[in-house]
Amino acid sequence: MKIRPTLRTAALCVFAAAALALTAACGGSDPLESGSDSSGGGDKGKVVLSGQDFTEMQIMAAMYEQLLTDAGYTVEKKLVSTRPIYMKQLSSGAVDVVPEYLSGIGDYLNIQQNGAKADPVTSHSADETLQAVKPLAKNAGIALLKPAKATDQNAYAVTEEFAESKNVSTLSEFGKLDMKVKLAAAKDCKDRRDCAKGLKSVYGINIADVVPLGFGSPQGKAALKEGEVQLAQVATTDGALEAEGLVLLEDDKGLQPAQNLVPAVNADFLSKHPDIADILNPLSATLTTEDLGKLNVKVGQDREKPEDVAKEYLQDQGLL
């Protein structure tokens, strides 16, 4: 999301990570009033769980739902299209819990509270970002729990053949090749610091053209494999890259802000139900970027149900 708004867009058909878009919701009715998906639970009361409706967040929401249900809560799950739809409800208490991205929610709150021209408060460091975002979250009536090890950041890939032949594994090494580069990316990449602008200014990569094929899209990857572009924008949690013969270049200078998965909880709800932290924090302590990439493949590529994938992972980790 940034704002540094993230480059996650609706075009992320499979792994999206993002979906940290800042577009406002349309329509007269409240999207959180309809299309809910409820599950049974116990006697601890009701939890309204929301989040964005794409593969990765479907998996995260399913894990939150199962952990909360197992702990005795009755969960009402309402996934929506974009962050602005649920953020107001999270602040007001109409929504209780949301799986979020650390810099995504931080940048959103920063712009909301300080204006579109506010200096970014997020950075590549998850610890520093968490400390910077907590006051913004508190002002909005939101508490952030423990960030996961898993981080879904914008990333840049080349083919394995290219990486081996050019002996590159980092963006710095790629920049030193001093070649004109076509980049397959989201259509708004050209003027973004976390995309073309930053690749030029931070890494010295000569972006001759941004080919608007979407973020992490099959079209962008195909163009990379066919040699039509030399670099493609993807996500760190895209678990299909190795099978497709693609490799991520390390963001060795920390261009991308920390996008660790983090439970965001309505502050009043958390004060009344402090055990929510004990229920969700163990997942954050366990979940890695590699784990999330594999789960994304199971749902996005293998067509398994998010609920089944979530349950299997939680049981394997001894969390359920």
C-alpha positions as CSV (number, residue, x, y, z in Angstrom):
1,M,0.0,0.0,0.0
2,K,2.6,4.0,0.1
3,I,1.1,6.2,1.2
4,R,3.5,4.8,-0.3
5,P,0.4,2.9,-1.7
6,T,1.6,-0.5,-2.7
7,L,1.6,-1.8,-6.2
8,R,-0.7,-4.6,-5.3
9,T,-3.7,-4.2,-7.6
10,A,-6.8,-6.1,-8.7
11,A,-4.7,-7.5,-11.5
12,L,-3.0,-9.8,-9.1
13,C,-5.0,-12.9,-10.1
14,V,-3.0,-15.4,-8.3
15,F,-0.6,-14.2,-5.6
16,A,-1.5,-10.6,-5.3
17,A,0.0,-9.6,-2.5
18,A,-1.2,-6.5,-2.5
19,A,-4.1,-5.4,-2.6
20,L,-3.1,-2.4,-0.6
21,A,-5.0,-0.1,-3.0
22,L,-6.2,3.2,-1.8
23,T,-9.2,3.6,-4.1
24,A,-12.4,4.4,-2.3
25,A,-15.4,2.1,-2.2
26,C,-18.3,2.9,-4.4
27,G,-22.0,2.3,-4.1
28,G,-24.6,3.4,-1.6
29,S,-24.8,0.3,0.6
30,D,-22.2,-0.8,3.1
31,P,-20.2,-3.7,1.5
32,L,-19.7,-5.0,5.1
33,E,-23.4,-5.4,5.5
34,S,-23.7,-8.1,2.9
35,G,-21.9,-11.1,1.6
36,S,-20.7,-12.3,5.0
37,D,-19.4,-15.7,5.7
38,S,-20.0,-16.9,9.2
39,S,-18.7,-19.8,11.1
40,G,-19.7,-21.5,14.4
41,G,-17.7,-21.1,17.5
42,G,-17.9,-21.2,21.3
43,D,-19.1,-19.1,24.2
44,K,-16.5,-16.3,24.2
45,G,-18.6,-14.1,22.0
46,K,-18.5,-12.8,18.4
47,V,-15.6,-11.6,16.4
48,V,-16.1,-9.8,13.1
49,L,-13.2,-10.6,10.9
50,S,-12.6,-8.7,7.7
51,G,-9.8,-8.1,5.1
52,Q,-9.2,-8.0,1.4
53,D,-10.6,-10.7,-0.9
54,F,-7.7,-12.1,-2.8
55,T,-5.7,-15.4,-2.5
56,E,-3.2,-14.5,0.2
57,M,-5.7,-12.7,2.4
58,Q,-8.3,-15.5,2.0
59,I,-5.6,-17.8,3.4
60,M,-4.7,-15.5,6.3
61,A,-8.4,-14.8,7.1
62,A,-9.1,-18.6,7.1
63,M,-6.2,-19.1,9.6
64,Y,-7.4,-16.3,11.8
65,E,-10.9,-17.7,11.7
66,Q,-9.9,-21.2,12.6
67,L,-7.7,-20.1,15.5
68,L,-10.4,-17.8,16.9
69,T,-13.0,-20.5,16.5
70,D,-10.8,-23.1,18.2
71,A,-10.3,-20.7,21.1
72,G,-14.1,-20.4,21.6
73,Y,-15.1,-17.4,19.6
74,T,-17.9,-17.2,17.1
75,V,-16.4,-15.7,13.9
76,E,-18.3,-13.7,11.3
77,K,-16.0,-13.3,8.3
78,K,-16.5,-10.5,5.7
79,L,-13.9,-10.1,3.0
80,V,-14.0,-7.0,0.8
81,S,-12.2,-5.6,-2.3
82,T,-10.0,-2.8,-0.9
83,R,-8.6,-1.5,2.4
84,P,-10.7,1.7,2.7
85,I,-13.9,-0.3,2.8
86,Y,-12.9,-2.0,6.1
87,M,-10.6,0.6,7.8
88,K,-13.4,2.9,8.9
89,Q,-15.2,-0.1,10.4
90,L,-12.1,-1.3,12.1
91,S,-11.6,2.0,13.8
92,S,-15.3,2.3,14.9
93,G,-15.5,-1.3,16.1
94,A,-17.9,-2.6,13.4
95,V,-15.0,-4.8,12.5
96,D,-12.8,-6.4,15.2
97,V,-9.8,-8.1,13.5
98,V,-8.1,-7.8,10.1
99,P,-5.0,-9.5,8.7
100,E,-2.9,-6.6,7.4
101,Y,0.5,-5.6,5.9
102,L,2.7,-3.5,8.2
103,S,3.7,-0.7,5.8
104,G,0.5,-0.9,3.9
105,I,-1.6,0.0,6.9
106,G,1.0,2.4,8.2
107,D,1.2,4.4,5.0
108,Y,-2.6,4.4,4.7
109,L,-3.0,5.8,8.2
110,N,-0.1,8.3,7.7
111,I,-1.8,9.8,4.7
112,Q,-5.2,9.6,6.3
113,Q,-4.0,11.6,9.4
114,N,-1.2,13.8,7.9
115,G,-2.2,14.3,4.3
116,A,-1.1,13.0,0.9
117,K,2.2,14.9,1.0
118,A,3.2,13.5,4.4
119,D,6.7,12.1,4.6
120,P,6.7,8.3,4.7
121,V,7.1,6.8,8.2
122,T,7.7,3.2,7.0
123,S,11.1,1.7,6.1
124,H,12.7,-1.6,5.2
125,S,13.0,-2.5,9.0
126,A,10.0,-4.2,10.4
127,D,10.9,-3.2,14.0
128,E,11.4,0.5,13.1
129,T,8.2,0.5,11.0
130,L,6.2,-1.1,13.8
131,Q,7.3,1.6,16.3
132,A,6.6,4.4,13.8
133,V,3.1,3.0,12.9
134,K,1.9,2.2,16.4
135,P,1.0,5.9,17.3
136,L,-0.9,6.3,14.0
137,A,-2.8,3.1,14.7
138,K,-3.5,4.2,18.3
139,N,-5.0,7.5,17.0
140,A,-7.3,5.5,14.8
141,G,-8.4,3.2,17.6
142,I,-6.4,0.2,16.3
143,A,-3.9,-2.0,18.0
144,L,-1.2,-3.9,16.0
145,L,-0.1,-7.3,17.4
146,K,3.1,-9.1,16.6
147,P,4.2,-8.9,12.9
148,A,4.9,-12.2,11.2
149,K,8.2,-13.2,9.8
150,A,6.4,-13.5,6.5
151,T,6.6,-10.4,4.4
152,D,4.8,-9.8,1.0
153,Q,6.9,-7.1,-0.6
154,N,7.2,-5.9,-4.2
155,A,10.2,-7.7,-5.7
156,Y,12.0,-8.0,-9.1
157,A,12.8,-11.2,-10.9
158,V,15.0,-12.3,-13.8
159,T,15.2,-15.7,-15.5
160,E,17.5,-18.3,-13.9
161,E,19.5,-18.3,-17.2
162,F,20.0,-14.6,-17.1
163,A,21.1,-14.7,-13.4
164,E,23.6,-17.4,-14.0
165,S,25.0,-16.0,-17.3
166,K,25.4,-12.5,-15.8
167,N,26.3,-13.7,-12.3
168,V,23.8,-11.5,-10.6
169,S,21.8,-12.2,-7.4
170,T,21.1,-8.6,-6.2
171,L,19.6,-5.5,-7.6
172,S,22.9,-3.7,-7.0
173,E,24.7,-6.2,-9.2
174,F,22.0,-5.9,-11.8
175,G,22.4,-2.1,-11.9
176,K,26.1,-2.5,-12.5
177,L,25.4,-4.3,-15.8
178,D,24.7,-0.8,-17.2
179,M,22.2,-2.1,-19.7
180,K,18.9,-0.6,-21.0
181,V,16.1,-2.5,-19.3
182,K,12.5,-3.2,-20.2
183,L,10.5,-3.8,-17.0
184,A,7.2,-5.6,-16.9
185,A,5.2,-4.1,-14.0
186,A,2.0,-2.5,-12.8
187,K,0.9,0.4,-15.0
188,D,1.6,3.0,-12.2
189,C,5.2,1.8,-11.8
190,K,6.9,4.5,-13.9
191,D,6.6,7.3,-11.3
192,R,6.8,5.2,-8.1
193,R,9.8,5.3,-5.8
194,D,9.3,1.6,-5.0
195,C,9.3,0.7,-8.7
196,A,11.0,2.4,-11.7
197,K,12.0,5.6,-9.9
198,G,13.7,3.8,-7.0
199,L,15.3,1.2,-9.3
200,K,16.9,4.1,-11.1
201,S,17.8,6.3,-8.2
202,V,18.8,3.7,-5.6
203,Y,20.2,1.0,-7.9
204,G,21.3,2.8,-11.0
205,I,19.2,0.6,-13.2
206,N,18.5,2.1,-16.6
207,I,14.8,1.6,-17.0
208,A,14.3,2.4,-20.7
209,D,10.6,1.3,-20.7
210,V,8.0,0.1,-18.3
211,V,5.7,-2.4,-20.0
212,P,2.4,-2.3,-18.2
213,L,1.6,-6.0,-18.0
214,G,0.6,-5.9,-14.3
215,F,2.0,-6.8,-11.0
216,G,3.1,-10.5,-10.8
217,S,0.9,-11.3,-13.8
218,P,1.3,-14.4,-16.0
219,Q,1.7,-12.0,-18.9
220,G,4.6,-10.2,-17.2
221,K,6.3,-13.5,-16.4
222,A,5.8,-14.8,-19.9
223,A,7.4,-11.7,-21.4
224,L,10.3,-12.2,-19.1
225,K,10.8,-15.8,-20.1
226,E,10.4,-15.0,-23.8
227,G,13.0,-12.2,-23.6
228,E,10.7,-9.4,-24.3
229,V,11.6,-7.7,-21.0
230,Q,14.7,-8.2,-18.8
231,L,13.0,-7.6,-15.4
232,A,9.6,-8.3,-14.0
233,Q,7.8,-7.0,-11.0
234,V,6.5,-9.8,-8.7
235,A,5.9,-10.5,-5.0
236,T,8.2,-12.1,-2.4
237,T,5.4,-14.6,-1.6
238,D,5.0,-15.8,-5.2
239,G,5.8,-19.4,-4.5
240,A,5.7,-20.4,-8.2
241,L,8.8,-18.6,-9.4
242,E,11.2,-21.5,-9.0
243,A,9.0,-23.8,-11.0
244,E,8.7,-21.1,-13.7
245,G,12.5,-20.8,-14.0
246,L,12.6,-17.3,-12.4
247,V,14.6,-16.0,-9.5
248,L,14.2,-12.9,-7.2
249,L,17.0,-10.4,-7.1
250,E,17.8,-9.4,-3.5
251,D,16.7,-5.9,-2.5
252,D,20.1,-5.4,-0.9
253,K,19.7,-1.6,-0.3
254,G,16.3,-1.9,1.3
255,L,14.2,-0.1,-1.3
256,Q,11.0,-1.9,-0.3
257,P,9.3,-1.1,3.0
258,A,8.5,-3.9,5.4
259,Q,5.2,-5.6,4.5
260,N,5.1,-8.2,7.2
261,L,1.7,-9.7,7.8
262,V,0.3,-8.3,11.1
263,P,-3.0,-8.7,12.9
264,A,-4.8,-5.4,13.3
265,V,-7.3,-5.3,16.1
266,N,-9.9,-2.7,17.2
267,A,-8.3,-1.3,20.4
268,D,-11.5,-1.4,22.5
269,F,-12.2,-4.9,21.4
270,L,-8.7,-6.0,22.4
271,S,-8.9,-4.4,25.8
272,K,-12.1,-6.4,26.4
273,H,-10.6,-9.6,24.9
274,P,-6.8,-9.5,25.6
275,D,-6.6,-13.2,24.8
276,I,-6.9,-12.3,21.1
277,A,-3.1,-11.5,21.2
278,D,-2.4,-15.0,22.7
279,I,-4.4,-16.6,20.0
280,L,-2.9,-14.8,16.9
281,N,0.6,-14.0,18.0
282,P,1.8,-17.7,17.8
283,L,0.9,-17.7,14.1
284,S,3.0,-14.6,13.5
285,A,5.9,-16.2,15.3
286,T,5.7,-19.2,13.0
287,L,4.7,-18.0,9.5
288,T,7.5,-17.3,7.1
289,T,7.7,-15.8,3.7
290,E,8.5,-19.2,2.2
291,D,5.5,-20.8,4.1
292,L,3.2,-18.2,2.7
293,G,4.5,-18.6,-0.8
294,K,3.8,-22.4,-0.7
295,L,0.3,-21.8,0.7
296,N,-0.4,-19.3,-2.1
297,V,0.6,-21.9,-4.7
298,K,-1.7,-24.5,-3.2
299,V,-4.7,-22.1,-3.4
300,G,-3.8,-20.0,-6.5
301,Q,-2.3,-22.7,-8.7
302,D,-3.4,-26.1,-7.3
303,R,-7.0,-24.8,-6.7
304,E,-7.2,-26.1,-3.1
305,K,-9.6,-24.3,-0.8
306,P,-8.1,-21.6,1.5
307,E,-9.9,-23.2,4.5
308,D,-8.3,-26.6,3.8
309,V,-4.9,-25.2,3.2
310,A,-5.1,-23.1,6.3
311,K,-6.2,-26.0,8.5
312,E,-3.4,-28.2,7.2
313,Y,-0.8,-25.6,7.9
314,L,-2.1,-24.8,11.4
315,Q,-2.2,-28.5,12.3
316,D,1.3,-29.1,10.9
317,Q,2.6,-26.3,13.0
318,G,0.8,-27.5,16.2
319,L,-1.3,-24.3,16.3
320,L,-4.6,-26.1,16.0
